[in-house]
Amino acid sequence: MANAPVQRMSQLMAKTLRDDPADAEVLSHKLLVRAGYVRRTAAGIWSWLPLGKKVLANVERIVREEMDAIGAQEVLLPALLPREPYDATGRWDEYGAELFRLQDRKGGDYLLGPTHEEIFTLLVKDQASSYKDLPVILYQIQHKYRDEARPRAGILRGREFLMKDSYSFDTEDEGLAQSYALHRQAYQRVFERLGLDYRICAATAGAMGGSKSEEFLAPAEAGEDTFADCPNCDFAANTEAITYELKAVDAEGVAAIEEIPTPDTPTIETLAAFLEVPASATLKNLLVKVDGEIVAVGVPGDREVDMDKVEAHFAPGTVEMVTEADFAGRPDLVRGYVGPQGLGEKVKFIADPRVAPGTAWITGANKAGTHARNVVAGRDFEVDQYVDVVVVQEGDPCPKCGTGLKLDRAIEIGHIFQLGRKYADALKLDVLGQNGKPVRVTMGSYGIGVSRAVAALAEQTADEQGLCWPAEVAPADVHVVAAGKALQIELALEVSEKLRAAGLRVLVDDRAGVSPGVKFTDAELIGVPKILVAGRRSGEGVVELKDRKTGEREELTVDEAIARLTA
């Protein structure tokens, strides 16, 4: 990077824009387009222009340096992949509509890689035959492909994106734990060097499978993840991963079930108002279909069902809401008046842990216009399975210390998994152990969203004027601005060459016929950490140095400015 040629804006293939793109919803989308870093090619597909490519390359470099530092070896595997390995693990079907599928001219099935567990597993199966070949960590930085239903937010949620994915291979669970810890530490160094504010949160494994899983989340309003952060202890988790202990209560003094007429009360709101009780005293029973079979989901009436949690629980099954047609074929299910005490064996009943044994509820009586009170879990109905399925709310007790949780939006920038032997089992990855017998390998999978990190940085560091990059990520170390006159352009180019010779990366605005106001606005928008202006005192050899982040300015001689910037 040192001694790279000075980048002259008069020759730069990028145009800044005064107005936000019409389809832009989030700050990073607006600013990265306006500042000439990226351009939309199609929905969810982006082209990186010269300035954007420099920032992207800087993120790649930092990731690569920290991965190399833990002994990981870089490879590059294909993005066009055969179907067979994904059939072996079940993910050809599990991925559903998100998977880009295609056929070659002979009718063979292929996919564009959304992630590469299967292919890395086969690579190690081909290359490693003995325990002496392990442990090993392999990684790549490569484009991934997912057919997002609603690509949005610029490069935050695209159909093609750049990702670092790495995989560890060990013969023992203790080795996997160590590889996981190495990645966790490396990720902390990566995000600290990038200048990102982040949290490490407990997470669900989802379609990846495996046991332990943690996300690295960057707090930002544009984030699609919601995470809970405890203000009193170190607990932090994606809300989808929060679980609560099941605590049974004594129901000995609860009266028998009593049916009560409740006309025109098919919703929790109408029921609570009619009976003059809080919604929390009622039991909500949501009906869904899982692969065509009806399942009831029970939660307290004042809580919402988190469908992401329901879908994750039943994955890879398909979860759908019931329809009018489903009720028409099931006279035992009365819309708006369903109660678990009447479901019997015909409908599976799952419930949130808050519906614990001994808790008493007001719920549907399975008759039109009728509810029942004193319906006790474990006495009057059985729960087939307890699953955390409610939407976590601000102030819910921390599972670790009981303090009310704070909720924030965040961008997922990294995710690490202890996969265990799921993929090794499916693809029969064994090596010979010390005793000469086959040993099944255990794996970890670790991802960093490289292109997403660029957007996360833009979201976190931008201000009212534009982008404001941390020094190690910025497309240049200093942005030299020639206010406009020939003498000023001459001085700007001279200073730029001296800075380049001193090892700095330099962007110089040498455009002729562009007003000083436009140049200053563009410098703020582009967001290089230091701005050096050759302005009205250029004839005296005096320039103005501005810190883009703090806004501090000072006038210096050219030699003083160079000394300050290269110190």
C-alpha positions in Angstrom: 0.0 0.0 0.0 2.9 2.4 0.7 4.1 4.5 -2.1 1.0 3.8 -4.3 0.5 6.4 -6.9 -1.4 9.5 -6.0 -5.0 9.1 -6.9 -6.1 12.2 -8.8 -9.9 13.0 -8.7 -9.6 14.5 -12.2 -9.0 10.9 -13.3 -11.1 9.0 -10.8 -13.8 6.8 -12.2 -16.5 7.9 -9.8 -19.0 10.7 -9.6 -20.4 12.1 -6.3 -24.1 12.8 -6.1 -25.8 15.7 -4.3 -29.1 13.7 -3.7 -29.9 10.4 -2.0 -30.8 7.5 -4.3 -34.6 7.2 -4.6 -34.6 3.6 -3.3 -32.2 4.1 -0.4 -33.6 3.3 3.0 -30.6 3.3 5.3 -27.7 5.7 5.8 -24.9 3.5 4.5 -26.8 2.9 1.2 -27.3 6.6 0.7 -23.7 7.7 1.5 -21.8 4.9 -0.3 -23.7 5.6 -3.5 -23.5 9.4 -3.1 -19.8 9.4 -2.3 -19.0 7.2 -5.4 -18.0 4.0 -3.6 -20.6 1.6 -5.1 -23.2 1.5 -7.8 -26.3 -0.7 -8.2 -26.1 -3.3 -11.0 -29.4 -5.1 -10.2 -31.5 -5.8 -7.1 -29.1 -7.0 -4.4 -26.1 -6.9 -6.8 -23.5 -4.1 -6.5 -20.4 -2.9 -8.4 -17.5 -1.6 -6.3 -15.9 1.6 -7.8 -12.3 2.5 -7.1 -12.7 4.2 -3.7 -15.1 1.4 -2.6 -12.7 -1.3 -3.7 -9.9 0.3 -1.7 -12.0 0.2 1.5 -13.1 -3.3 0.7 -9.4 -4.4 0.2 -8.4 -2.8 3.5 -11.0 -4.8 5.3 -9.8 -8.0 3.5 -6.2 -7.2 4.5 -7.0 -6.8 8.2 -9.1 -10.0 8.1 -6.3 -11.9 6.3 -3.6 -10.7 8.7 -5.5 -11.8 11.7 -6.5 -15.2 10.2 -2.8 -15.8 9.2 -1.8 -14.9 12.8 -3.7 -17.8 14.2 -2.1 -20.2 11.8 -4.9 -20.4 9.3 -4.1 -21.3 5.7 -5.8 -19.5 2.9 -7.3 -21.3 -0.1 -9.8 -20.4 -2.8 -12.6 -22.8 -3.6 -15.1 -22.5 -6.5 -18.3 -20.6 -6.1 -20.0 -22.9 -8.7 -20.6 -26.1 -6.8 -22.1 -29.6 -7.5 -25.4 -30.7 -6.0 -24.3 -34.0 -4.6 -22.4 -32.9 -1.4 -25.4 -30.7 -0.4 -27.8 -33.6 -1.0 -25.6 -35.7 1.4 -26.0 -33.1 4.2 -29.7 -32.3 3.4 -29.0 -28.7 2.7 -30.0 -28.8 -1.0 -33.5 -28.9 0.3 -33.0 -27.1 3.7 -31.9 -23.9 2.1 -35.1 -23.7 0.2 -35.7 -20.7 -2.1 -32.5 -18.9 -0.9 -30.3 -21.2 -2.9 -29.3 -20.3 -6.4 -29.8 -23.5 -8.4 -28.8 -24.0 -12.0 -28.1 -26.7 -14.5 -25.3 -27.2 -17.0 -25.9 -28.1 -20.7 -26.1 -31.8 -19.8 -28.8 -31.3 -17.2 -26.5 -31.7 -14.2 -27.5 -29.8 -11.0 -25.3 -27.1 -9.5 -25.6 -24.2 -7.1 -23.9 -20.9 -6.3 -22.3 -21.4 -2.9 -24.1 -19.7 0.0 -21.4 -21.2 2.3 -18.8 -23.9 1.9 -18.9 -26.4 4.8 -19.5 -29.4 2.5 -16.7 -28.5 0.0 -14.1 -27.8 2.7 -15.0 -31.1 4.3 -14.4 -32.9 1.1 -11.1 -31.0 0.6 -9.8 -32.2 4.0 -11.1 -35.7 3.3 -9.0 -35.8 0.1 -5.9 -34.2 1.7 -5.8 -35.5 5.3 -5.4 -39.3 6.1 -3.9 -39.3 9.6 -4.3 -37.5 12.9 -0.8 -36.1 12.2 -2.4 -34.0 9.4 -4.6 -32.3 12.0 -5.5 -29.9 13.5 -5.8 -27.5 10.6 -7.7 -24.3 9.9 -8.5 -23.3 6.3 -10.1 -20.1 5.1 -11.0 -18.2 2.0 -12.3 -14.7 1.1 -14.8 -15.2 -1.6 -18.2 -14.1 -2.9 -21.3 -15.9 -1.7 -24.8 -16.1 -3.2 -28.2 -16.2 -1.6 -31.4 -15.4 -3.4 -32.9 -12.9 -0.9 -36.6 -12.5 -1.2 -36.3 -8.7 -0.6 -32.7 -7.5 -1.1 -32.5 -4.1 0.6 -30.3 -1.7 2.5 -27.7 -1.5 -0.2 -24.7 -3.8 0.5 -26.1 -4.8 3.9 -28.5 -7.4 2.4 -27.5 -8.4 -1.1 -27.8 -11.5 -3.2 -24.0 -11.5 -3.8 -21.6 -10.5 -1.0 -18.0 -10.9 0.0 -17.4 -13.2 3.0 -14.4 -14.7 4.9 -15.3 -18.2 5.8 -13.0 -20.5 7.7 -13.2 -24.0 9.0 -11.4 -25.9 11.7 -10.7 -29.6 11.7 -9.8 -31.5 14.9 -9.8 -35.1 16.1 -11.1 -34.2 19.6 -13.7 -32.0 21.1 -11.0 -30.2 23.2 -9.3 -29.3 20.0 -12.5 -27.9 18.5 -12.9 -25.8 21.6 -9.4 -24.4 21.2 -9.9 -23.7 17.5 -13.1 -21.9 18.4 -11.3 -19.8 21.0 -8.6 -18.9 18.5 -11.2 -17.6 16.1 -13.1 -15.7 18.8 -9.9 -13.9 19.8 -9.0 -13.2 16.1 -12.4 -11.8 15.5 -12.1 -9.4 18.4 -8.8 -8.2 17.0 -10.3 -7.8 13.5 -13.2 -5.7 14.7 -11.1 -3.6 17.0 -8.7 -2.8 14.2 -11.6 -2.0 11.9 -12.9 0.5 14.5 -16.3 -1.2 14.9 -18.3 -1.0 18.0 -19.5 -4.6 18.5 -21.0 -7.1 21.0 -20.5 -10.8 21.2 -23.9 -12.4 21.6 -25.1 -15.9 22.2 -26.9 -17.1 19.0 -28.8 -20.0 17.5 -27.1 -22.3 15.0 -30.0 -22.3 12.5 -29.4 -24.3 9.3 -25.7 -24.5 10.1 -26.3 -27.0 12.9 -23.9 -27.7 15.7 -23.8 -26.8 19.3 -22.2 -23.6 20.5 -22.8 -20.5 18.4 -22.0 -16.8 18.9 -22.6 -13.7 16.8 -20.6 -10.5 16.5 -23.1 -7.7 16.3 -22.5 -4.1 15.4 -25.2 -1.8 17.0 -26.9 0.3 14.4 -30.4 1.5 13.6 -30.2 -0.1 10.2 -29.6 -3.5 11.7 -32.0 -6.4 11.1 -31.0 -8.3 14.2 -32.3 -7.4 17.7 -30.1 -8.2 20.6 -30.5 -8.0 24.3 -27.8 -6.5 26.5 -27.8 -6.6 30.2 -26.8 -3.3 31.9 -25.8 -5.2 35.1 -23.7 -8.2 33.9 -21.9 -9.5 30.8 -25.0 -11.2 29.3 -25.7 -10.4 25.7 -27.6 -12.5 23.2 -29.6 -12.3 20.0 -33.2 -12.3 21.1 -33.8 -15.5 19.1 -31.3 -17.3 21.4 -32.6 -16.2 24.7 -34.0 -19.1 26.8 -35.7 -19.1 30.2 -35.7 -21.8 32.9 -39.0 -23.7 33.3 -40.3 -23.1 36.8 -43.3 -25.1 37.9 -45.7 -23.6 40.5 -48.1 -25.1 43.0 -51.7 -25.2 41.7 -53.3 -27.0 44.6 -55.6 -24.1 45.5 -56.9 -23.4 42.0 -60.6 -24.2 41.4 -61.9 -26.5 38.8 -62.3 -25.3 35.2 -65.3 -23.0 34.7 -66.7 -22.2 31.3 -67.9 -18.6 30.9 -69.9 -17.0 28.0 -67.7 -14.5 26.2 -69.6 -13.4 23.1 -67.7 -11.6 20.3 -64.3 -12.0 22.0 -62.1 -13.8 19.4 -59.0 -11.7 20.2 -57.0 -11.3 23.4 -57.8 -7.6 23.4 -61.5 -8.1 23.2 -61.4 -10.9 25.8 -59.3 -9.0 28.3 -61.6 -6.0 28.0 -64.8 -8.1 28.3 -63.6 -9.8 31.5 -61.7 -6.8 32.8 -58.5 -8.8 33.3 -55.0 -8.1 32.2 -53.9 -9.8 28.9 -51.2 -11.6 30.9 -53.9 -13.7 32.6 -55.0 -15.2 29.3 -53.4 -17.9 27.2 -53.0 -17.2 23.5 -53.0 -20.3 21.3 -51.6 -19.7 17.8 -52.2 -22.4 15.2 -49.6 -23.1 12.5 -49.0 -25.9 10.1 -45.7 -27.7 10.1 -45.3 -29.7 6.9 -49.1 -29.7 6.6 -49.8 -30.9 10.2 -51.5 -28.4 12.6 -49.6 -27.4 15.7 -50.7 -25.1 18.5 -48.3 -22.7 20.0 -49.2 -21.4 23.5 -47.9 -18.1 25.0 -49.2 -15.6 27.6 -51.8 -13.3 26.1 -49.6 -10.2 26.6 -46.8 -11.7 24.5 -46.3 -12.1 20.8 -45.1 -15.3 19.1 -41.6 -15.0 17.5 -42.2 -16.8 14.3 -38.4 -16.9 13.6 -38.1 -19.0 16.8 -40.9 -21.3 15.8 -39.4 -21.8 12.3 -36.0 -22.5 13.8 -37.5 -25.1 16.2 -39.2 -27.0 13.4 -36.4 -26.6 10.8 -36.0 -28.0 8.2 -39.8 -28.4 8.3 -42.0 -25.8 6.6 -44.0 -23.6 8.9 -47.2 -21.9 7.6 -50.1 -20.1 9.2 -53.4 -21.9 9.2 -56.1 -20.7 6.8 -59.9 -20.5 6.7 -59.8 -23.8 4.7 -57.9 -25.5 7.5 -60.6 -24.5 10.1 -63.4 -25.6 7.7 -62.0 -29.1 7.7 -61.6 -29.3 11.5 -64.8 -28.7 13.4 -62.9 -29.4 16.6 -60.9 -26.2 16.1 -63.0 -23.1 16.8 -61.4 -20.0 15.4 -60.7 -17.5 18.1 -61.8 -19.9 20.9 -59.1 -22.6 20.9 -58.0 -24.0 24.2 -55.3 -26.6 24.8 -57.5 -28.6 27.2 -59.6 -29.7 24.2 -56.9 -30.5 21.7 -56.1 -34.1 22.9 -53.8 -36.1 20.6 -55.1 -34.6 17.4 -53.0 -31.4 17.6 -49.4 -31.2 19.0 -49.2 -28.4 21.7 -45.9 -26.6 22.2 -45.7 -23.8 24.8 -43.4 -21.1 26.1 -41.8 -21.9 29.5 -43.9 -19.2 31.0 -46.8 -21.6 30.5 -45.2 -23.8 33.2 -46.8 -26.7 35.1 -49.2 -25.3 37.7 -49.9 -22.0 36.0 -53.6 -21.1 35.6 -55.1 -19.4 32.6 -58.2 -18.0 30.9 -58.3 -19.5 27.5 -60.6 -20.7 24.8 -63.2 -23.4 25.7 -63.2 -24.8 22.1 -66.8 -23.5 21.7 -67.9 -20.4 19.8 -68.4 -17.4 22.1 -67.0 -19.3 25.2 -63.9 -19.2 27.2 -62.7 -21.1 30.3 -61.0 -19.9 33.4 -58.8 -21.9 35.9 -57.3 -23.9 33.1 -54.1 -25.3 34.7 -51.1 -26.5 32.8 -50.2 -30.1 33.8 -53.7 -30.6 35.4 -56.1 -29.8 32.6 -53.8 -30.0 29.6 -50.3 -31.3 28.8 -47.6 -29.5 27.0 -45.9 -31.8 24.4 -42.8 -29.6 24.3 -41.5 -26.4 25.9 -39.8 -24.0 23.5 -38.9 -20.3 24.0 -41.1 -18.8 21.3 -42.1 -15.3 22.6 -40.8 -12.1 21.3 -38.3 -10.7 23.9 -39.4 -7.4 25.3 -37.4 -4.5 26.8 -37.2 -5.0 30.5 -37.6 -8.8 30.4 -35.4 -10.3 33.2 -31.8 -11.2 32.3 -31.5 -15.0 32.3 -28.2 -14.6 34.2 -28.8 -12.0 36.9 -32.5 -11.0 36.6 -31.9 -7.3 35.7 -34.2 -5.8 33.1 -32.7 -6.3 29.6 -32.1 -3.5 27.1 -32.9 -4.1 23.4 -31.0 -2.7 20.5 -30.8 -3.1 16.7 -27.6 -4.4 15.2 -25.9 -5.6 12.1 -24.4 -9.2 12.1 -20.8 -8.8 11.1 -19.5 -12.2 12.2 -20.7 -15.6 13.3 -18.8 -18.6 14.8 -20.1 -22.1 15.2 -18.9 -25.3 16.9 -20.3 -27.6 14.2 -19.2 -30.8 15.7 -19.5 -33.9 13.5 -22.6 -33.0 11.5 -20.8 -32.6 8.2 -18.1 -35.1 8.9 -20.8 -37.7 9.5 -22.7 -36.9 6.4 -19.6 -37.0 4.2 -17.7 -39.6 6.2 -14.6 -37.6 7.1 -12.3 -39.9 9.1 -8.6 -40.0 9.7 -6.5 -42.7 11.3 -6.0 -42.1 15.0 -3.0 -42.8 17.1 -4.2 -46.4 17.6 -4.5 -47.0 13.9 -8.3 -46.9 14.0 -10.5 -44.4 12.1 -11.4 -41.3 14.0 -14.4 -39.1 13.0 -13.2 -35.4 12.6 -15.0 -32.6 14.4 -15.4 -29.2 12.8 -16.0 -25.5 13.4 -17.3 -22.9 11.0 -16.5 -19.2 11.2 -17.7 -16.3 9.0 -17.0 -12.6 8.7 -19.1 -10.4 6.4 -16.3 -8.5 4.6 -18.6 -6.4 2.4 -21.1 -6.1 5.2 -18.4 -4.7 7.5 -18.0 -1.8 5.1 -21.7 -0.9 5.5 -21.6 -1.4 9.2 -18.6 1.0 9.5 -20.5 3.5 7.4 -23.5 3.2 9.6 -21.6 3.7 12.8 -19.1 6.4 11.9 -20.9 8.7 9.4 -22.1 12.1 10.5 -24.3 14.8 8.9 -21.6 15.7 6.3 -20.9 12.2 5.1 -18.7 9.2 5.6 -16.0 9.3 8.2 -13.7 6.3 7.9 -11.3 5.0 10.6 -7.7 5.4 9.4 -6.9 1.8 8.8 -9.9 1.3 6.5 -10.1 4.6 4.7 -9.4 4.7 0.9 -6.5 7.2 1.6 -4.6 8.6 4.5 -5.1 12.2 3.4 -7.4 14.0 1.0 -5.6 17.0 -0.5 -7.9 19.6 -1.9 -6.9 22.3 -4.3 -9.3 25.2 -3.8 -9.3 26.0 -7.5 -6.7 28.3 -8.9 -3.7 27.1 -10.9 -1.3 28.0 -8.1 -3.3 26.0 -5.6 -3.6 23.0 -7.9 0.2 23.1 -8.4 0.9 23.2 -4.7 -1.7 20.5 -4.0 0.0 18.2 -6.5 3.5 19.0 -5.1 2.4 18.3 -1.5 0.7 15.1 -2.6 3.8 13.7 -4.2 5.8 14.5 -1.0 3.3 12.8 1.1 3.3 9.8 -1.3 7.1 9.6 -1.1 6.8 9.6 2.7 4.6 6.4 2.5 1.1 7.9 2.7 -1.8 7.0 0.5 -3.0 10.2 -1.1 -6.3 11.3 -2.8 -6.0 14.7 -4.4 -8.8 16.9 -5.7 -7.1 18.5 -8.7 -10.3 19.0 -10.7 -10.3 22.2 -12.8 -13.6 24.1 -13.2 -15.1 22.7 -10.0 -15.9 25.3 -7.3 -14.2 25.2 -3.9 -17.5 24.7 -2.2 -18.2 21.5 -4.2 -14.7 20.2 -3.5 -15.0 20.8 0.3 -18.4 19.2 0.3 -17.1 16.2 -1.6 -14.1 15.9 0.8 -16.5 15.7 3.8 -18.7 13.2 1.9 -15.9 10.9 0.9 -14.7 10.7 4.5 -10.9 10.4 4.4 -9.5 11.0 8.0 -7.3 14.0 7.2 -8.1 16.8 4.7 -5.4 19.1 3.6 -6.5 22.3 1.8 -4.3 24.3 -0.5 -6.4 27.5 -0.4 -6.0 31.3 -0.2 -2.5 31.2 1.5 -1.0 28.8 -1.1 1.3 31.6 -2.3 2.8 31.8 1.1 3.3 28.0 1.3 0.6 27.7 4.0 -2.1 25.0 3.9 -5.0 24.1 6.2 -5.1 20.7 7.9 -8.5 19.4 9.0 -9.4 16.4 11.1 -12.4 14.9 9.4 -13.7 13.3 12.6 -13.3 16.1 15.1 -13.5 19.0 12.7 -10.4 20.6 14.2 -8.5 22.9 11.8 -5.1 24.5 11.8 -2.9 26.5 9.4 0.6 25.1 8.8 3.4 25.5 6.5 3.8 22.7 3.9 6.8 21.2 5.8 4.9 21.4 9.1 1.8 19.7 7.5 3.9 16.9 6.0 5.7 16.4 9.3 2.4 16.3 11.2 0.9 13.8 8.8 3.9 11.5 8.7 4.6 11.5 12.4 
